[in-house]
Amino acid sequence: MIYRIGLLVVLIVSLAVPAEAQRVVRFETTEGNFDMVLNPTNNSVLDDYAQNLLNYVENNAYLGSWINRAAKNSDGSAFVLQMGGFFSHTRRPSPTVNSVGIVNQSFADVPGHPAQGLGLSNTVGTVSLALPSNSDGSTNQDAGSTSFFVNAADNSFLDPNFTVFAAVPDMTTINKINALQTLDRTQDPVFSAQAGGLGLSEVPVDADGNQVFIKRAFVVTDTLTIAQDIAGVQSVIGQSSTPASSPLSASDLAALGASGAGGSGSSLGLSSNSVPEPTTIGLTILGACGLGFTSRRRR
């Protein structure tokens, strides 16, 4: 009874706020579905981020794209689940020049508003856009596009650079995909002769060796589902507003260097625990190997 009353209150509130502030997007994958509540804190600063993802969803940009990175921490625990950068015409590895492409980035990049300035943090269940590195090794905060990651741990050390703009109310599918075996595509001579491309080094595959695809992404319109998802992310946002300390050691943080963690050394784009934009890292690797890409353009 208490839950029903609470849900009714959330439903009434959800009808009273602007539609853009509470958009919910569903991603249907080959391993299950997950919902994402955009701009769950109704912060006007994040409107551009929410609209950016909506633009690509409504443009069918994620149709046939695959989840390219199930990254782990040094202790083997889940770090992030990254997607939105690549698509493929086949579910099975290894990709070839004719089967892999880049998700078309047809809209302007989103300017950065790092989480630490918004009272939010990259904690479990929150979502941020993946970013490339600048030539000096720092993170390009103003280059958010199609690729995003779901935090599977308390990754508050990412807050100086990465903007939390959404939250996942139910992590069941995310956790399932993170638990799959992974392949290092950069070790495959057919795909790339160069190791170290983080966007493609931990690609999750099922027991049959199939990639995990996004079959469909769409805006949820059912009012009850929206209300349930908004209610479901309240605990996620509560944790994000009071982040835990970083799970990484001092040496790990120092290795991040110019990523915003402080100190000097490797940039976030080169760290083993980084979240690079795959269209930057991946194209560099593949271009060096002479492989071409095809790009889909949706109108």
C-alpha positions in Angstrom: 0.0 0.0 0.0 2.8 2.4 0.9 4.6 1.6 -2.3 1.4 2.3 -4.3 0.9 5.7 -2.5 4.5 6.6 -3.2 4.1 5.6 -6.9 1.0 7.7 -7.2 2.8 10.7 -5.7 5.7 10.2 -8.2 3.1 9.9 -11.1 1.4 13.2 -10.1 4.7 14.9 -9.9 5.9 13.5 -13.2 2.8 15.0 -14.9 3.5 18.4 -13.4 7.1 18.8 -14.7 8.2 19.5 -18.3 8.3 16.4 -20.5 12.0 16.9 -21.4 13.0 16.7 -17.8 11.7 13.2 -17.4 12.2 11.5 -20.7 12.9 7.8 -20.4 14.7 5.8 -23.1 14.6 2.0 -23.4 17.5 0.1 -24.9 16.6 -3.4 -26.1 19.7 -5.6 -26.4 20.4 -9.2 -27.3 21.0 -9.8 -23.6 17.9 -8.0 -22.2 16.6 -4.5 -21.9 17.4 -1.6 -19.7 15.8 1.9 -19.2 17.6 5.2 -18.8 16.0 8.2 -17.1 17.4 11.4 -18.7 18.2 14.4 -16.5 16.7 12.8 -13.4 17.4 15.8 -11.3 15.6 18.2 -13.7 18.7 20.4 -13.9 18.4 22.8 -16.8 22.2 22.6 -17.3 21.7 19.0 -18.4 19.0 19.7 -21.0 21.5 19.7 -23.8 22.8 16.3 -22.7 19.3 14.8 -22.6 18.4 16.3 -25.9 21.6 15.0 -27.5 20.8 11.4 -26.6 17.2 11.9 -27.7 18.4 13.2 -31.0 20.4 10.1 -31.7 17.7 7.7 -30.4 15.0 9.3 -32.5 17.4 9.3 -35.5 17.8 5.5 -35.0 21.6 6.0 -34.6 21.9 3.1 -32.1 20.0 0.6 -34.2 22.4 -2.4 -34.7 25.2 -0.8 -32.6 27.0 -3.0 -30.2 28.2 -2.8 -26.7 32.0 -2.4 -27.1 33.4 -2.3 -23.7 32.7 -4.2 -20.4 35.6 -2.7 -18.5 37.0 -4.2 -15.2 38.9 -2.7 -12.3 42.3 -4.2 -11.4 40.6 -6.5 -8.8 38.3 -7.9 -11.5 35.1 -6.1 -10.4 33.0 -4.2 -13.0 34.1 -0.7 -13.8 31.8 0.6 -16.7 29.8 -0.7 -19.6 30.3 1.4 -22.7 28.3 1.6 -25.9 27.1 3.8 -28.7 30.3 4.1 -30.8 30.3 1.1 -33.2 27.8 -0.9 -35.3 28.3 -4.1 -37.2 26.5 -6.0 -39.9 27.3 -9.3 -38.2 26.9 -10.5 -34.6 30.0 -12.8 -34.7 33.6 -11.8 -34.4 36.0 -11.1 -35.9 34.9 -7.9 -37.6 36.1 -7.2 -41.1 36.4 -4.1 -43.2 32.9 -4.8 -44.6 31.1 -5.6 -41.3 32.2 -2.7 -38.9 31.2 0.9 -38.9 31.1 4.0 -36.8 27.8 5.2 -35.4 27.2 8.4 -37.3 27.7 11.6 -35.3 25.3 13.8 -37.1 24.7 16.3 -34.3 26.9 19.0 -32.7 29.0 17.8 -29.8 27.8 18.6 -26.3 29.7 21.1 -24.2 31.0 19.7 -20.9 29.5 20.3 -17.5 31.6 18.0 -15.2 29.6 16.2 -12.5 31.5 17.7 -9.6 30.1 21.1 -10.4 26.5 19.8 -10.5 26.3 18.1 -7.2 26.3 14.7 -8.8 28.9 11.9 -9.1 29.8 8.9 -11.3 28.4 6.3 -8.9 26.7 3.0 -9.6 23.8 3.3 -12.1 24.6 6.8 -13.4 25.4 7.5 -17.0 27.9 9.8 -18.6 29.1 10.5 -22.2 32.4 9.0 -23.2 35.1 11.5 -24.2 38.3 11.6 -26.2 41.7 13.0 -25.1 43.2 16.2 -26.3 46.7 16.2 -27.9 48.2 17.2 -24.6 46.6 14.2 -22.9 43.9 16.1 -21.1 40.2 15.1 -21.5 38.2 17.0 -24.1 35.2 17.8 -22.0 33.4 19.4 -24.9 33.4 16.5 -27.3 30.4 14.4 -26.0 28.5 12.7 -28.8 27.0 9.2 -29.3 29.2 7.0 -27.0 28.2 6.7 -23.4 28.9 4.6 -20.4 27.0 3.2 -17.4 28.9 3.3 -14.2 29.1 -0.2 -12.5 31.1 1.1 -9.5 31.6 4.2 -7.5 33.8 6.0 -10.0 33.8 9.5 -8.4 37.4 10.1 -9.6 35.8 10.7 -13.0 33.8 13.6 -11.8 36.3 16.4 -12.7 35.7 15.5 -16.4 32.6 13.5 -17.0 29.1 14.7 -16.8 26.4 12.6 -15.2 23.2 13.2 -17.2 21.1 10.1 -16.8 20.5 7.1 -14.5 19.5 3.4 -14.9 16.8 2.3 -12.5 17.4 -1.4 -12.9 21.0 -2.6 -13.4 20.0 -6.3 -14.0 20.8 -6.3 -17.7 23.9 -4.0 -17.3 25.3 -6.4 -14.7 24.5 -9.4 -16.9 26.5 -8.0 -19.8 29.3 -7.0 -17.5 29.6 -10.6 -16.3 30.1 -12.0 -19.9 33.4 -13.1 -21.2 35.3 -10.4 -23.1 37.5 -10.4 -26.2 40.5 -8.1 -26.9 39.8 -7.1 -30.5 43.1 -5.3 -30.6 44.9 -8.6 -30.3 43.3 -10.0 -33.4 45.6 -9.5 -36.4 42.6 -9.5 -38.8 41.1 -6.6 -36.8 44.1 -4.7 -35.5 47.8 -5.3 -35.0 48.1 -2.7 -32.2 47.1 -3.4 -28.6 46.0 -0.8 -26.1 42.9 0.5 -27.8 40.7 0.7 -24.8 37.4 1.2 -26.7 37.9 -2.3 -28.3 40.0 -4.2 -25.8 37.2 -5.6 -23.6 34.3 -6.4 -25.9 31.7 -8.6 -24.2 30.5 -11.7 -26.1 28.0 -14.4 -25.1 28.8 -18.1 -24.7 28.5 -18.6 -28.5 31.0 -15.8 -29.2 28.3 -13.3 -30.3 28.6 -9.6 -29.7 25.9 -7.9 -27.6 23.8 -5.7 -29.9 21.4 -2.9 -29.3 18.3 -4.1 -31.3 16.3 -1.0 -30.7 16.3 2.2 -28.7 13.2 4.3 -28.2 11.5 6.9 -26.0 9.2 5.3 -23.5 5.7 6.9 -23.6 3.8 4.7 -21.1 3.1 7.1 -18.1 3.1 4.3 -15.5 6.5 3.0 -16.7 7.9 6.5 -16.7 6.7 7.0 -13.1 8.1 3.7 -12.0 11.5 4.4 -13.6 11.7 7.9 -12.0 10.9 6.4 -8.7 13.5 3.7 -9.3 16.4 6.1 -9.9 15.8 8.1 -6.7 18.2 5.9 -4.7 20.7 6.0 -7.6 20.6 9.8 -7.5 20.7 9.8 -3.7 24.0 7.9 -3.9 25.3 10.1 -6.7 24.7 13.2 -4.6 26.8 11.8 -1.8 29.5 9.9 -3.6 31.8 7.4 -1.9 35.5 7.7 -2.0 37.3 6.5 -5.1 37.8 2.7 -5.2 41.1 3.2 -6.9 44.4 3.3 -5.1 46.6 6.4 -4.9 48.9 4.9 -7.6 46.0 4.3 -9.9 44.8 7.9 -9.4 48.2 9.2 -10.1 48.4 7.2 -13.3 45.3 9.1 -14.5 47.4 12.3 -14.5 46.0 15.0 -16.8 42.6 13.4 -16.7 41.7 15.7 -13.8 42.6 13.4 -11.0 45.6 15.5 -10.2 49.3 15.0 -10.7 51.2 14.1 -13.9 51.5 11.1 -16.1 49.2 9.2 -18.5 46.0 10.8 -19.5 42.6 9.3 -18.9 42.5 8.2 -22.5 45.5 6.0 -22.0 44.8 4.6 -18.6 43.6 1.1 -18.0 40.6 2.4 -16.2 39.7 5.1 -18.7 36.5 5.8 -20.6 37.7 6.9 -24.1 35.5 7.9 -27.0 35.9 4.9 -29.3 35.6 6.9 -32.5 38.8 8.6 -31.5 40.8 5.6 -30.2 39.3 3.0 -32.4 39.7 4.9 -35.7 43.4 5.7 -34.9 44.1 2.0 -34.4 42.2 0.8 -37.4 43.5 3.5 -39.6 47.0 2.5 -38.8 46.2 -1.0 -40.0 44.7 0.2 -43.2 41.2 -0.9 -42.4 38.4 1.4 -43.7 35.1 2.1 -42.0 31.7 2.7 -43.4 29.4 5.3 -41.7 25.7 5.1 -41.5 23.8 8.4 -41.9 20.3 8.5 -40.7 17.9 11.3 -41.9 
